[in-house]
Amino acid sequence: MNITQSALSKQITELEQHLRFALFTRDNKKMVQLTEAGRTFVGEARSALHHAERAVHLARAAHEGCDGVLSVGHSPFADPAWISTLLAIELPLFPKFRVKLASELPMDLVRSVLAGQLDLAVVTAPPPNSKLIATPFTRARLYAVFPDTHHAAIKDSVALDDFADDTWILFAKCVQPLAFNETMNVAEREGIQPKEVHEIMGPQQALHLVMEGIGIAILTEATARACHAEGVVVRPLANQSLCFETSIVMRKDNTSRLANAYIMAFLRKYQRGRPEQMKLLILTRQAS
């Protein structure tokens, strides 16, 4: 952010004083999380900024004779190969279109697509929603990140029961609810009761807690890759049910020819994609 920690803390304090409510909670372990009011404020503030930026980009595109601007969202922890694919797409029918990328947490991406702030987004384990079309293009297992002194470090692949006696570090429910719930459901079915469960917001926070000896982290594949460090190992989980689809998500009522052509082109890049479903959807919309 090109700002010192003290300057940032001062700005946050001044903002909280101006708003007359707390945006963050802080505990003795220096863990910082948004309050409920803070999450609401961030969502609405982000929405206002998105609409203002979108207005500028669309107006500039119209002025410059652009075919259109697509707002495409992705997680800050997304696989770089997905982002490269998003940026490399060319459409013969729209030779001058532009892509505007936005990085948000997975559940924020879903909300932004529903609100019309994003045309589409790449989301791992998106929650079911009748207003969305989620077309999967790849699947990935969860990975465990833990100290190399752990007894499971000698294994090439691990299972949840290898960590039955450990504290678990998981992405918070508000970040990846399906992954969180399924991990805990599998643990319950297998009779595993972790010592404690810490909910985190990003891979660097997870890595810090692992290196501090707090516990073991269970993360998606792309986020686990960001956790390589001395004294830490990363292993895939063998539990078959802990494998989640990553989808390209858009609103059902989005009839944009540019958006649909873009999604089709993206899905063709992946063997596990299902472009025939999108093609049928486009033909149905055109017929109506």
C-alpha positions in Angstrom: 0.0 0.0 0.0 3.1 2.2 0.1 2.3 3.4 3.6 3.7 2.7 7.0 1.7 0.5 9.5 1.4 3.5 11.9 0.1 5.8 9.2 -2.5 3.2 8.2 -3.6 2.6 11.8 -4.0 6.4 12.2 -6.1 6.6 9.1 -8.3 3.7 10.3 -8.7 5.3 13.7 -9.7 8.6 12.2 -12.2 6.9 9.9 -13.8 5.0 12.8 -14.0 8.2 14.8 -15.7 9.9 11.9 -18.2 7.0 11.4 -18.7 6.6 15.1 -18.5 2.8 15.0 -15.6 0.3 15.0 -14.6 -1.2 11.6 -12.1 -3.8 13.1 -11.7 -6.0 16.2 -8.3 -6.5 17.5 -7.2 -9.2 20.1 -4.1 -9.7 22.2 -2.5 -11.9 19.5 -2.6 -9.0 17.0 -5.3 -10.7 15.0 -7.4 -8.2 13.2 -10.9 -8.8 11.7 -13.7 -6.7 10.3 -16.7 -6.2 12.6 -20.2 -6.9 11.3 -20.6 -3.1 10.7 -17.2 -3.1 9.0 -18.1 -5.9 6.6 -21.3 -4.0 5.7 -19.4 -0.7 5.2 -16.7 -2.4 3.1 -19.4 -4.0 0.8 -21.3 -0.8 0.2 -18.1 1.3 -0.2 -16.7 -1.2 -2.7 -20.0 -1.2 -4.6 -19.9 2.7 -4.8 -16.3 2.6 -6.1 -17.1 -0.1 -8.6 -20.0 1.8 -10.1 -17.9 5.0 -10.3 -15.0 3.2 -12.0 -17.3 1.3 -14.3 -19.0 4.5 -15.5 -15.5 6.0 -16.3 -14.3 2.9 -18.2 -17.5 2.5 -20.2 -17.6 6.2 -21.1 -13.9 6.1 -22.1 -14.5 3.0 -24.2 -17.5 4.6 -26.0 -15.4 7.7 -26.7 -12.5 5.7 -28.1 -14.8 3.5 -30.3 -14.2 0.3 -28.2 -16.4 -2.7 -28.7 -17.1 -2.9 -25.0 -15.6 -3.4 -21.6 -15.9 -6.6 -19.6 -15.5 -6.4 -15.9 -13.9 -9.7 -14.9 -13.3 -10.7 -11.2 -10.9 -13.2 -9.7 -9.6 -14.0 -6.2 -6.3 -12.5 -5.2 -5.2 -16.1 -4.6 -6.3 -17.4 -8.0 -4.0 -19.6 -10.1 -1.9 -17.2 -12.3 -2.6 -19.4 -15.3 -6.3 -18.6 -15.1 -5.5 -14.8 -15.1 -3.2 -15.3 -18.1 -5.9 -17.1 -20.0 -8.4 -14.3 -19.1 -6.1 -11.7 -20.5 -5.1 -13.6 -23.6 -8.6 -14.1 -25.1 -9.2 -12.6 -28.5 -12.6 -12.4 -30.1 -12.9 -11.9 -33.9 -16.4 -10.4 -33.6 -15.2 -7.9 -31.0 -11.7 -7.0 -32.0 -11.6 -3.8 -29.8 -13.1 -5.1 -26.6 -11.3 -4.5 -23.3 -11.0 -6.5 -20.1 -11.0 -4.7 -16.7 -9.8 -7.1 -13.9 -11.0 -6.8 -10.3 -9.5 -8.8 -7.4 -11.9 -9.7 -4.5 -12.5 -12.5 -2.0 -14.6 -15.4 -3.4 -17.9 -14.5 -1.8 -17.4 -10.8 -2.6 -17.0 -11.9 -6.3 -20.3 -13.7 -6.2 -22.0 -10.6 -4.6 -20.4 -8.3 -7.2 -21.7 -10.5 -10.1 -25.2 -10.6 -8.6 -25.1 -6.8 -8.1 -24.0 -6.2 -11.7 -20.7 -4.7 -10.7 -18.9 -7.5 -12.5 -19.9 -9.1 -15.8 -18.4 -12.5 -14.7 -15.9 -13.9 -12.3 -13.7 -17.0 -11.7 -14.7 -18.5 -8.3 -13.7 -21.7 -6.5 -16.6 -23.5 -4.9 -19.2 -20.9 -5.6 -22.4 -21.3 -3.5 -25.5 -22.4 -5.4 -27.7 -19.5 -6.5 -30.7 -19.5 -8.7 -29.7 -16.2 -10.3 -26.3 -17.4 -11.4 -24.8 -19.6 -14.0 -21.7 -21.3 -12.7 -19.8 -23.3 -15.4 -17.0 -25.5 -14.0 -13.7 -25.7 -15.9 -11.3 -27.4 -13.5 -11.2 -29.2 -10.2 -8.6 -29.1 -7.4 -7.9 -30.8 -4.2 -7.3 -29.2 -0.9 -3.8 -29.1 0.5 -2.3 -29.2 4.0 0.4 -26.8 5.0 2.3 -27.8 8.2 5.8 -27.8 9.8 8.4 -30.2 8.4 8.8 -31.6 11.9 5.3 -33.0 11.8 5.1 -36.8 11.7 3.1 -36.6 8.4 5.9 -34.7 6.6 7.4 -37.9 5.3 4.2 -38.7 3.3 3.6 -37.6 -0.3 -0.1 -37.4 0.4 -1.9 -36.8 3.7 -5.4 -37.2 5.1 -7.4 -35.4 7.7 -6.8 -38.1 10.3 -3.1 -37.3 10.1 -4.0 -34.1 11.8 -6.6 -35.3 14.3 -4.5 -34.1 17.2 -3.7 -30.7 15.7 -5.2 -27.2 15.7 -6.6 -26.5 12.2 -6.3 -23.2 10.3 -9.1 -22.8 7.6 -10.3 -20.1 5.3 -13.2 -18.4 7.2 -16.8 -19.3 6.4 -17.4 -15.9 5.0 -14.5 -16.5 2.5 -15.1 -20.1 1.3 -18.2 -21.4 3.0 -18.4 -24.7 1.0 -14.8 -25.6 1.6 -15.0 -24.8 5.3 -18.3 -26.7 5.8 -17.2 -29.8 3.8 -13.9 -30.0 5.6 -15.7 -30.0 9.0 -18.3 -32.4 7.7 -15.7 -34.9 6.6 -13.9 -34.6 9.9 -17.2 -35.3 11.7 -18.0 -38.3 9.6 -14.5 -39.7 10.3 -14.7 -39.1 14.0 -12.0 -36.4 14.0 -12.2 -33.6 16.5 -9.4 -31.0 16.0 -8.1 -29.2 19.1 -9.3 -25.9 17.8 -10.2 -24.2 14.5 -8.8 -20.8 13.5 -10.5 -19.0 10.6 -8.2 -16.8 8.4 -8.7 -14.5 5.4 -5.6 -15.2 3.3 -2.6 -17.6 2.7 0.0 -15.3 4.3 -2.0 -15.2 7.5 -2.2 -19.0 7.4 1.6 -19.4 6.7 2.4 -17.0 9.6 0.3 -19.1 12.0 1.9 -22.4 10.8 5.4 -20.9 11.2 4.5 -19.8 14.7 3.6 -23.3 15.6 -0.1 -22.6 16.1 -1.4 -25.5 13.9 -1.8 -26.8 10.4 -3.5 -25.0 7.5 -5.9 -26.6 5.0 -6.1 -24.5 1.9 -7.1 -24.6 -1.8 -4.3 -25.6 -4.2 -3.7 -22.2 -5.6 -3.4 -20.6 -2.1 -1.3 -23.4 -0.8 1.3 -22.6 -3.5 1.8 -19.2 -1.9 2.8 -20.9 1.4 6.2 -22.3 0.5 8.8 -21.3 3.2 11.7 -22.8 5.0 10.6 -25.3 7.6 7.1 -25.7 6.1 5.8 -28.5 3.8 2.8 -28.5 1.5 1.0 -31.8 0.8 -2.2 -32.7 -1.1 -5.1 -34.1 0.9 -6.1 -37.6 -0.2 -9.7 -37.2 1.0 -11.7 -37.5 -2.3 -14.6 -35.4 -1.2 -12.3 -32.5 -0.5 -12.0 -31.6 -4.1 -13.8 -28.4 -5.4 -14.7 -27.1 -8.8 -13.6 -23.7 -10.0 -16.2 -22.1 -12.2 -16.7 -19.1 -14.3 -19.8 -17.3 -12.9 -22.2 -14.9 -14.5 -25.8 -13.7 -13.9 -28.5 -15.7 -15.7 -30.1 -12.6 -17.1 -26.8 -11.3 -18.6 -27.6 -11.5 -22.3 -24.5 -9.6 -23.5 -23.1 -11.2 -26.7 -19.7 -10.0 -25.7 -19.8 -11.6 -22.3 -21.1 -14.9 -23.7 -18.5 -15.0 -26.5 -15.8 -14.3 -23.9 -16.9 -17.2 -21.7 -17.1 -19.6 -24.6 -13.5 -18.6 -25.6 -12.3 -19.1 -22.0 -13.9 -22.5 -21.6 -12.4 -23.8 -24.9 -9.0 -23.4 -23.2 -9.8 -26.1 -20.7 -10.6 -29.7 -21.4 -12.8 -29.9 -18.3 -14.9 -27.0 -19.4 -18.4 -27.5 -20.8 -18.8 -25.0 -23.6 -21.7 -26.9 -25.1 -23.8 -25.8 -22.1 -23.0 -22.2 -22.7 -23.6 -22.5 -26.4 -27.1 -23.9 -25.8 -27.8 -21.1 -23.4 -26.7 -18.4 -25.9 -28.9 -20.0 -28.6 -31.9 -20.1 -26.3 -31.4 -16.4 -25.4 -31.1 -15.4 -29.1 -34.2 -17.4 -29.9 -36.1 -15.5 -27.2 
